[in-house]
């Protein structure tokens, strides 16, 4: 077994750095960056979910509109046939 750290390395200006080697301020910045990235990913998931719901409602509206137009056309055909 090796004694390598399981802590992921950061790459800054092409140099890999162990976050444990950073100053307290640097560690705080890294923690905040991780938190912001996680928040961003959660927002992206919520946005994708909203897009799915929007598409579903649009599809439902289109289907409703098309069925309404079909019903009207059938009613008009029935009226024309009954008048003949």
Beta strands, then each sheet from edge to edge (+ up, - down):
strand 1: 9-12
strand 2: 15-18
sheet 1: 1+ 2-
end
